[in-house]
Amino acid sequence: MKILLDPQIFNSQRFGGISRYFTEVFSVLSNRKNISIRVPLNNSTNIYFNESILYSNRQKIYFLLIKILNKFRLSNKVKLEDYKNKYLAFILNKQDYDLFVPTYYDTYFLKNIGSKPFVLTVYDMIHELFPEYFMNDEMVVRNKLLLMEKATRIIAVSENTKKDILKIYPHIDKSKIDVVYHGCSLKPNHQVDVCLPKKYILFVGNRDNYKNFRFFVESITELLKKDSDLYLICAGAGVFKKDEYEFIAELGLKDKIIQKNFEDDELVFFYTNAKCFVFPSLYEGFGLPVVESMICGCPVVLAKHSSFPEVAGDAGVYFELNSHKDLYSKIEKLINNESYRQEFSIKGIEQAKKFSWEIAANQCLDVYKKSCKI
């Protein structure tokens, strides 16, 4: 089977969950017999793609040559973006592939692929469910719908995402939707050491809008104030913005909440040494940080809605979605009751075994074969 993997996500993301998903799945598939994978991309700033076996030496050399020509102005005709667009159109029109796999929702390829099958991955329905947070993304919604309607098959990253697709767009053929969970790349690493407080609650990733960060901080304000040794670590997503600083200061928590950035190998340390990881998000298509935390033996506190019960199973410590009091009590119990904490640490490690990129790649391949009627 010859698979043509669309490069759009590797052009738009330097790093991120979607580009990691495709890099991991297709790195596994590239080692399979009778499977040929081509990515029509000769350069990228995406760190996962550049470090993967998907980026061939031939591609690197060709791109380097164009960069040199542009640098020394040996040819006014060599324009990198023009080259990339023409190269992509040429590969698509050549039709030397059995299946096309788009990596996001740009519809550019529809005019080139003819009757070739394509499989669309839908990561969530966040734009449709929370449009107030994505006022400038109407094009994403329109493109996604068009591609779902035209796709040979659709991969949803959770049963909840599949349910949301069919609830919002009941005319989509449910028989062409398959569910494939993400894997996780994190591995316990005891060689890394990061300067962190000895006792902390962990929050990872973006803090905006539906991530429900402010609700979470309000819920644990008194817990942080009454325990002089306890801190909240916010890992990733950049330094606090001005309005975040003001919010934290108003609660009297300037010295209790710390923002830290991290490398991949350091993230394991954040999870492993935390008293618990709190994921208060209102919605996720899958929720990869939940699996990351469980792999590291860090108990997860989250609401029992969206995709979370699928991912965390009975290893999740669930709180009532809009209850400050319930979230407070669940976190307090994990911090003060070590046997309770260990119980959910062990459950999490076991639950995380259900999610691997090998499993995800096998299931994706089954979907791809169905699409090609192999």
matplotlib code that plots the C-alpha trace (Angstrom):
import matplotlib.pyplot as plt

x = [0.0, 1.3, 0.2, 0.7, 0.7, -0.4, 2.3, 0.0, 0.3, 4.1, 4.1, 1.8, 3.0, 6.5, 5.3, 1.9, -0.4, -1.6, 1.9, 3.1, 0.2, 1.0, 4.7, 4.4, 1.8, 3.6, 7.0, 5.6, 3.9, 7.1, 8.7, 6.0, 6.4, 4.5, 3.7, 5.3, 4.9, 5.6, 5.5, 5.7, 7.7, 11.3, 11.6, 9.8, 10.3, 8.3, 10.6, 8.9, 9.0, 12.6, 13.7, 11.7, 12.5, 9.8, 12.2, 14.6, 18.1, 17.1, 14.6, 17.1, 19.7, 17.2, 15.9, 19.4, 20.3, 17.4, 18.3, 21.9, 20.6, 18.4, 21.0, 23.5, 20.8, 22.1, 18.6, 15.7, 13.3, 13.9, 11.3, 10.8, 7.1, 6.5, 8.6, 6.7, 3.3, 4.3, 6.0, 2.9, 0.6, 2.9, 2.9, -0.9, -1.6, 0.9, -1.6, 1.2, -0.4, -3.3, -4.5, -4.2, -4.2, -4.8, -3.3, -5.7, -8.7, -7.4, -9.3, -6.6, -6.1, -9.7, -9.0, -6.0, -6.7, -9.5, -11.2, -8.4, -9.7, -8.7, -9.0, -9.7, -8.8, -11.1, -9.3, -12.3, -15.4, -14.2, -14.8, -18.4, -19.2, -17.5, -17.7, -17.5, -13.8, -13.0, -14.6, -12.2, -12.2, -15.4, -13.2, -12.0, -15.6, -16.6, -13.6, -13.9, -17.6, -16.8, -14.0, -16.1, -18.8, -16.3, -13.9, -13.8, -13.5, -13.2, -11.0, -12.3, -9.8, -12.4, -16.0, -17.0, -15.6, -17.5, -20.7, -20.2, -19.7, -23.0, -24.8, -23.8, -23.9, -26.4, -26.3, -22.7, -22.6, -21.8, -20.7, -17.6, -16.4, -13.8, -12.4, -8.6, -7.1, -3.8, -0.7, 1.9, 5.6, 6.6, 8.8, 9.9, 13.3, 15.1, 18.2, 16.5, 16.3, 14.3, 14.4, 10.8, 9.2, 9.0, 5.2, 3.1, -0.1, 0.5, -1.3, 0.0, -0.5, -2.7, -4.6, -7.1, -10.9, -12.3, -9.2, -11.0, -7.8, -9.3, -12.1, -9.4, -7.2, -10.2, -11.1, -7.7, -6.9, -7.6, -5.7, -2.6, -2.9, -3.3, -0.4, 2.9, 4.8, 2.2, 2.5, 0.8, 3.2, 1.9, 4.0, 4.2, 2.2, 4.6, 4.9, 1.8, 0.0, -0.7, -4.3, -3.2, -0.8, -3.5, -5.9, -3.3, -2.4, -6.1, -6.3, -3.1, -1.2, 1.7, 4.2, 2.3, 1.9, 4.9, 5.1, 7.8, 8.6, 10.0, 11.6, 10.0, 12.3, 11.7, 7.9, 8.3, 9.9, 7.0, 4.4, 6.4, 7.1, 3.7, 1.2, -1.5, -2.2, -5.4, -7.0, -10.1, -10.8, -14.4, -13.8, -11.1, -11.2, -8.9, -6.9, -3.3, -2.0, -4.2, -2.3, 1.0, 0.2, -1.0, 2.2, 4.2, 2.2, 0.7, -2.9, -5.3, -8.1, -10.6, -14.4, -16.4, -17.5, -16.3, -13.8, -12.2, -14.0, -12.9, -9.3, -8.9, -11.4, -11.5, -8.0, -9.4, -10.3, -13.5, -15.0, -18.4, -17.8, -19.0, -18.3, -15.4, -16.0, -15.8, -12.7, -11.1, -12.0, -10.7, -7.3, -7.0, -7.6, -4.9, -2.4, -3.1, -3.9, -0.9, -2.6, -5.4, -2.8, -0.9, -4.1, -4.8, -1.1, -1.1, -4.5, -3.2, 0.0, -2.2, -4.8, -2.0, -0.9, -4.0, -2.6, 0.4, 1.5, 1.9, -1.8, -2.8, -0.8, -2.2, -5.8, -5.1, -3.7, -6.9, -8.9, -6.5, -6.9, -10.7, -10.6, -8.5, -10.6, -7.6]
y = [0.0, 3.4, 6.2, 9.9, 11.8, 15.4, 17.9, 20.7, 20.1, 19.9, 23.4, 25.0, 23.4, 23.6, 21.1, 20.0, 17.1, 16.6, 16.7, 14.3, 12.0, 11.6, 11.4, 8.6, 6.6, 6.9, 6.2, 2.8, 2.2, 3.0, -0.1, -2.4, -4.6, -3.7, -0.2, 2.8, 6.3, 9.5, 13.0, 15.7, 18.1, 19.1, 21.3, 21.9, 23.6, 20.8, 19.2, 15.8, 15.5, 16.6, 14.0, 11.2, 8.7, 10.2, 13.0, 11.4, 12.3, 13.0, 15.6, 17.2, 17.6, 19.0, 21.6, 22.6, 23.2, 25.5, 27.4, 27.9, 29.1, 31.6, 32.8, 33.6, 34.7, 32.3, 32.1, 34.5, 31.8, 29.6, 30.7, 28.3, 28.6, 28.5, 25.4, 23.7, 24.4, 23.3, 20.2, 19.2, 19.8, 17.7, 14.8, 14.9, 15.0, 12.2, 9.9, 7.5, 6.5, 4.3, 6.5, 10.1, 11.1, 14.7, 15.9, 18.9, 20.5, 22.5, 21.3, 22.2, 18.6, 17.9, 19.3, 17.1, 13.6, 12.7, 9.5, 8.4, 7.5, 9.6, 9.1, 12.1, 12.2, 14.3, 15.3, 17.0, 19.1, 22.0, 24.7, 23.6, 23.1, 26.3, 28.7, 31.7, 30.8, 30.5, 33.6, 33.7, 30.0, 29.7, 28.4, 25.5, 24.5, 24.7, 22.9, 20.1, 19.5, 19.4, 16.9, 14.7, 14.5, 13.6, 11.4, 7.7, 7.0, 9.1, 8.3, 9.8, 9.9, 8.8, 7.4, 10.8, 12.6, 10.2, 10.8, 14.6, 14.4, 12.5, 14.8, 17.9, 16.5, 13.6, 13.3, 12.0, 8.2, 6.7, 3.4, 5.2, 6.4, 4.4, 5.2, 5.0, 6.2, 8.1, 6.5, 8.1, 8.8, 9.5, 7.0, 7.1, 8.8, 8.9, 10.7, 14.0, 16.5, 19.8, 22.3, 22.2, 22.4, 19.1, 19.3, 20.5, 20.1, 20.0, 21.7, 21.1, 23.0, 25.8, 27.9, 29.6, 29.5, 25.9, 24.6, 25.9, 27.1, 29.9, 27.7, 25.3, 28.0, 29.4, 26.0, 25.4, 28.9, 28.1, 24.7, 26.5, 29.2, 26.9, 24.6, 26.6, 23.8, 23.3, 24.9, 24.8, 24.2, 25.3, 23.5, 24.8, 27.3, 30.2, 32.8, 34.2, 37.0, 40.3, 39.3, 36.0, 37.7, 40.1, 37.2, 35.3, 38.5, 39.2, 35.7, 36.3, 33.5, 35.3, 33.2, 30.0, 29.5, 28.9, 28.7, 26.4, 25.5, 22.0, 19.7, 16.4, 14.4, 16.9, 16.5, 13.0, 14.6, 17.0, 14.2, 11.7, 14.1, 15.8, 15.0, 14.9, 16.2, 18.2, 18.4, 20.6, 21.1, 21.4, 19.4, 17.4, 15.2, 12.7, 14.3, 13.1, 14.6, 12.2, 9.2, 11.0, 11.4, 7.8, 6.4, 8.3, 7.0, 10.5, 10.4, 12.3, 14.6, 15.4, 15.8, 12.7, 14.0, 14.5, 11.8, 11.5, 8.4, 6.5, 7.5, 7.4, 4.6, 3.7, 5.2, 8.8, 10.7, 12.5, 15.7, 17.3, 19.7, 22.9, 22.3, 24.2, 22.3, 18.8, 19.6, 21.0, 17.9, 15.4, 17.2, 17.5, 13.8, 12.9, 15.2, 14.1, 10.4, 8.6, 5.2, 6.7, 8.4, 5.2, 3.3, 5.7, 5.8, 2.0, 2.1, 4.8, 2.8, -0.2, 1.9, 3.6, 0.2, 0.4, 3.2, 2.9, 4.1, 0.5, -0.2, 3.1, 2.4, -1.1, 0.3, 3.1, 0.6, -1.4, 1.7, 2.5, -1.0, -0.8, 2.5, 1.0, -2.2, -4.3]
z = [0.0, -1.0, 1.5, 0.8, 4.0, 3.8, 5.1, 6.3, 10.0, 9.8, 8.1, 10.7, 14.0, 15.5, 18.1, 19.3, 19.8, 16.2, 14.6, 17.3, 16.6, 12.9, 13.4, 16.0, 14.0, 10.7, 12.2, 13.3, 10.0, 8.0, 9.4, 8.1, 5.1, 1.9, 3.2, 1.5, 3.1, 1.3, 2.9, 0.1, 2.3, 1.9, 5.0, 8.2, 11.6, 13.3, 15.8, 15.7, 11.9, 11.7, 14.2, 12.7, 10.0, 7.9, 6.9, 4.4, 3.6, 0.0, 1.2, 3.5, 0.7, -1.8, 0.7, 1.7, -2.0, -2.4, 0.8, -0.5, -3.9, -2.3, 0.2, -2.6, -5.0, -7.7, -9.0, -8.7, -9.8, -6.7, -4.2, -1.3, -0.9, -4.6, -4.8, -1.9, -3.4, -6.9, -5.5, -3.6, -6.5, -8.7, -6.3, -5.9, -9.6, -10.3, -8.5, -7.5, -4.2, -3.0, -0.1, 0.9, 4.6, 5.4, 8.7, 9.2, 7.7, 4.7, 1.6, -0.9, -2.0, -3.2, -6.6, -7.1, -5.8, -8.2, -7.1, -4.7, -1.2, 1.8, 5.6, 7.8, 11.4, 13.7, 16.9, 18.6, 18.0, 20.1, 17.5, 17.1, 20.8, 22.0, 19.1, 21.5, 22.1, 18.3, 16.8, 13.9, 13.0, 10.9, 8.0, 10.1, 10.9, 7.2, 5.9, 8.6, 7.6, 3.9, 4.5, 6.8, 4.1, 1.4, 3.3, 2.5, 6.2, 9.4, 12.4, 15.7, 18.5, 21.1, 21.3, 22.7, 19.7, 17.4, 19.4, 19.1, 15.3, 14.9, 17.4, 15.6, 12.0, 12.1, 8.3, 8.5, 7.8, 11.2, 9.6, 8.1, 11.5, 13.4, 16.8, 17.3, 20.6, 20.9, 22.2, 24.5, 24.0, 27.6, 29.3, 33.0, 33.2, 36.5, 35.1, 34.8, 37.7, 37.7, 40.5, 41.8, 45.3, 47.1, 47.5, 44.6, 42.5, 38.8, 35.9, 32.3, 29.1, 27.9, 30.5, 28.2, 28.0, 28.1, 29.9, 33.1, 34.7, 36.7, 38.2, 39.3, 40.9, 42.7, 44.0, 45.6, 46.9, 50.5, 50.2, 49.0, 51.7, 54.6, 53.7, 53.6, 51.8, 49.0, 45.6, 42.2, 39.3, 35.8, 33.3, 29.7, 27.8, 28.4, 31.1, 32.8, 30.8, 32.5, 33.3, 34.7, 37.0, 38.1, 38.8, 40.8, 42.8, 43.6, 45.2, 47.2, 45.5, 43.9, 45.9, 45.6, 41.8, 39.7, 35.9, 34.4, 30.8, 30.0, 27.5, 26.8, 29.0, 31.9, 31.7, 33.2, 36.3, 36.7, 36.7, 38.7, 41.6, 41.8, 44.5, 41.8, 38.3, 37.8, 34.4, 34.9, 31.1, 30.0, 26.9, 25.1, 22.1, 23.8, 26.6, 26.1, 29.4, 31.3, 29.8, 30.4, 34.0, 34.5, 32.8, 35.4, 38.3, 39.1, 40.2, 37.9, 39.1, 36.4, 35.7, 34.7, 31.3, 27.7, 26.7, 30.2, 31.5, 28.4, 28.9, 32.7, 33.4, 37.1, 37.6, 37.5, 40.7, 39.4, 40.6, 39.9, 37.0, 38.5, 42.2, 43.7, 46.9, 45.4, 43.5, 46.6, 48.7, 46.0, 45.8, 49.6, 50.1, 47.6, 49.3, 52.8, 52.4, 51.0, 50.8, 48.8, 46.5, 46.0, 45.1, 42.2, 41.2, 40.7, 38.9, 36.6, 35.6, 34.7, 32.8, 30.8, 29.3, 27.1, 25.1, 22.8, 19.4, 18.3, 19.0, 17.4, 14.3, 13.9, 14.2, 11.8, 9.3, 9.5, 8.7, 5.8, 4.4, 4.6, 2.7, -0.1, 0.0, 0.7]

ax = plt.figure().add_subplot(projection="3d")
ax.plot(x, y, z, "-o")
ax.set_aspect("equal")
plt.show()
